[in-house]
Amino acid sequence: MDLGIEGERALLLGGTQGLTYSAAKFLHEAGVAVALNGRNAESGAAAVKALGAGAAFVQGDVADPTQAPFIHERAEKALGGPVSILVTNAGGPPPGQFLEHDEAAWLRALETNMLSALRMAKLVLPGMMARRWGRIVNVTSFSVREPYPNLVLSNGARGGLTGAMSTIAREVAAFGVTVNSVLPGLMDTGALKRVYNQQSLRQNISVEEARRRMAESVPTKRLGEADDFGPAVAFLCSRHAGYITAQNLTVDGGLVRAVM
Ligand SMILES: NC(=O)c1ccc[n+]([C@@H]2O[C@H](COP(=O)([O-])OP(=O)(O)OC[C@H]3O[C@@H](n4cnc5c(N)ncnc54)[C@H](OP(=O)(O)O)[C@@H]3O)[C@@H](O)[C@H]2O)c1
């Protein structure tokens, strides 16, 4: 399917690896110029090299509020014009139970997984609304639908982001701008690898066994791959998805057992 977005300009926060890199790959394939953000220069260079012409790396930490305007400015310079597609993402907060986290941990989680996305949305939305076309897609988590044990920071911050984005979606809908989120399940990329590596140590089992047990918990009996996820993001950015807004699309192989 032709996504109908050739020539658009996308900024993908946390886009040099994993799920959001896959989204960048499918957008790039559809003729979209992509600016990939991340902190590590080496992985940034490798990601843009793999995509080739039409891809640029914009270094910066989205958890640092002072860096947002520079990430935005450098992305627009690299893209040759204003951002018309924003994909928000960052690494997830550390695991742990409520009583183990101090206030500083909460503030870091909110900065990284909630405020970073809202901050960048505020920078790109006025232009999108003036041009009467734009797409925002947030990478969140299946835990928005079914809070995951031992991940109180992630469950809290992502729930907050989801509520705010759902409100923003209605505020900008009449301007041709859509705002949606895509919720990964158990996907075999960086964030999950860290979890099953940790489980293998804690449970004194091999990494392969920890990974196998996790895959067994998914109805498809396999973990998701990055490329199970990227196309869903790309579709929500397409011309064809103009009437889809304020939605949370779970890409999880049936993991979440909710009816809706
Ligand atoms: N994989 C899963 O099963 C799963 C399930 C539920 C939710 N999630 C969530 O989905 C998101 C993506 O997961 P993933 O597995 O694709 O992660 P990943 O493979 O570790 O990739 C994360 C990407 O974000 C960048 N990044 C991380 N923190 C950043 C920051 N503060 N500022 C700018 N860039 C940052 C990383 O680059 P640098 O390190 O160079 O900055 C990298 O490009 C995470 O929030 C994760 O918690 C994942």
The ligand as a Gaussian input file, in Angstrom:
#p B3LYP/6-31G(d) Opt

LIG

0 1
 N       10.567000      -4.178000      23.902000
 C        9.462000      -4.413000      24.595000
 O        9.050000      -5.561000      24.779000
 C        8.687000      -3.279000      25.204000
 C        7.481000      -3.551000      25.872000
 C        6.754000      -2.495000      26.427000
 C        7.245000      -1.205000      26.334000
 N        8.432000      -0.983000      25.702000
 C        8.911000       0.396000      25.646000
 O        9.056000       0.779000      24.300000
 C       10.150000       1.691000      24.185000
 C       11.133000       1.184000      23.110000
 O       11.607000      -0.099000      23.493000
 P       12.791000      -0.806000      22.664000
 O       12.809000      -2.228000      23.114000
 O       12.676000      -0.503000      21.214000
 O       14.070000      -0.056000      23.276000
 P       15.591000      -0.066000      22.764000
 O       15.826000      -1.146000      21.755000
 O       16.417000      -0.036000      24.000000
 O       15.731000       1.337000      21.996000
 C       15.534000       2.531000      22.681000
 C       15.877000       3.704000      21.767000
 O       15.632000       4.916000      22.477000
 C       16.833000       5.679000      22.608000
 N       16.758000       6.361000      23.906000
 C       16.628000       5.786000      25.120000
 N       16.557000       6.738000      26.072000
 C       16.677000       7.945000      25.432000
 C       16.707000       9.282000      25.868000
 N       16.604000       9.599000      27.169000
 N       16.839000      10.267000      24.943000
 C       16.934000       9.970000      23.620000
 N       16.925000       8.709000      23.156000
 C       16.797000       7.703000      24.041000
 C       17.954000       4.645000      22.451000
 O       19.175000       5.215000      21.993000
 P       20.319000       5.703000      23.036000
 O       20.443000       4.622000      24.077000
 O       21.512000       5.910000      22.184000
 O       19.809000       6.982000      23.627000
 C       17.350000       3.742000      21.380000
 O       17.466000       4.322000      20.109000
 C       10.765000       1.808000      25.594000
 O       10.233000       2.911000      26.253000
 C       10.312000       0.525000      26.247000
 O       10.272000       0.626000      27.666000
 C        9.141000      -1.973000      25.128000

